[in-house]
Amino acid sequence: MARDFSRSQRVAEQMQRELADIIRAGVHDPRVGMVTITEVVVTRDLEHAKIYFTALDTPEKVLKTMQALNHASGFIRTQLGARMRLRIVPQISFVYDTSVVRGAYMSNLIDKAVSADTSPPDDDSV
């Protein structure tokens, strides 16, 4: 019987927890503000990890945050190596996750459509 979760998925989940703590407490770059790690995708050979994050800032600030995180990736990777017992610590890259912004946009569109649908009918149509 196969395992429910592959090793790469378990490593990704542990990395997500550790990364949240490392970024919150260890990265002192002023360009990195409130960042939420939404997902970590690790390759099967555990060589590379793509870290998806969100930040509630303007697009310019988000770009600077992503640059700061990628610049600090060596430090973050060192901290991950100290916290996790892995023979190989994956190379990490940070990617901005647009799903939260798209979800808010879609929710706004749905709210507008529902409010337009529930408005009273015009008197001319009766």
Order of alpha helices (4+ residues) and beta strands (2+ residues): alpha-beta-beta-alpha-alpha-beta-alpha
